């Protein structure tokens, strides 16, 4: 049996983060990866989807040319094959870049291509070989959820794992699941000329929970393509097409894009051999601040643990896991970052901090600021649509979370997340400089609503501007 100090299972964001630290300390490790290399984000997630969205945004912009006095928009067309070729070119560039700086530079024997499975708490088997490790990091990632009966649709069924391989796009498509990925792909395809119908079993879309932000998102997206909420969709093959059925009717499409979330890759790696209790989904209990499973020298990081399956969290968890693997048995609990999520639709969605369902509404101030007719820059841009929902704690008067649907929300969501991370009070945010005319003034207006609810007029007058020292 081969013995190493470290075993890393998976070459995604968490695994590669761990690899980067370990290889500076020792060559006594092995990385085992089954399936494709290049991380979910670079290969089938964040980056190819943004390339597709960017093409769609450019083509969609023609619809507003006449508003700005620009003629000739009707003569523009889109070459879908060229669009998809461009998307794949960027995808290949990003994945090759990931590999060039990491797995491609490993020595012989340090990288094994294959699917590993635990045979005991400290030993895995891969390609018929058993390898014992002193410390093990599980970072095997996730895969799209696909109901078993849907697989009968064959090539009429797509997920984010295969959409970007298409040479061209179908004429009609049902997007089932309107979370962040479903919304992004649905809107992009619609703007490229595909007939899109969206379905979502919950009553909200895009990860939003704040009532007004959620209603605004539904209102705006419904103008781009029809959406049906509040019940699961039924699908069945029908000749050369697919029938999608909900209570509102039956719809015929050429293909289905399944965006039902992602499933952790834990079901085939033999976690039962760790000797710890598994929950009903096969997941072992682990500490989100140490990434440690029970008291074992085994750590689980990234999408595989399903805690916050997103790239920047996967990287952070990889750092926590590798630090504790290297320090074991002296394990440190690390503070987690403020939650942050973005949907790259138009207008963009952002959410951060404490989520609306987690709020104690008796102890929280919730405000909603509508952009419509209330922000000069948004008006002249022709983008005065959206709402900013912010939450502040009554006792500490600190900003604690919020949701946005507005132009360029990706940037404002970061700024507000940083404010939560630094535990800033509302008046501290109100004291910040705001230029005119900019979209940031909409953020200022929402913050002022919080201040009006949290402070007296006298307090605001006394504390909004301070004397020099």
Secondary structure, DSSP 8 states (H G I E B T S, - for coil): -EEEEEEEE--SHHHHHHHHHHHHH-S-EEEEE-S--S-HHHHHSHHHHHHHHHHHHHHHGGGGTGGGT---GGG----HHHHHHHHHHHHHHHHHHHHHTTGGG--TTTEEES--EEEETTEEEETTEEEEEEEEEE---EEE---GGGGGGGGGEE-TTTGGG-SS--SEEEEE--SHHHHHHHHHHHHTT-EEEEEESSS--TT--SHHHHHHHHHHHHTTSEEEESS--EEEEETTEEEEEETTEEEEESEEEE---EEETTTTTTGGGG-S-B-TTS-B-B-TTT-BBTTSSEEE-GGGG-SS-SHHHHHHHHHHHHHHHHHTTS---------EEEE-SSSEEEEEES-GGG--GGGEEEEEEE-TTT-HHHHHHT----EEEEEEETTT-BEEEEEEEETTHHHHHHHHHHHHHTT-BHHHHHTS---TTSTHHHHHHHHHHHHHHHS-HHHHHHHSS----
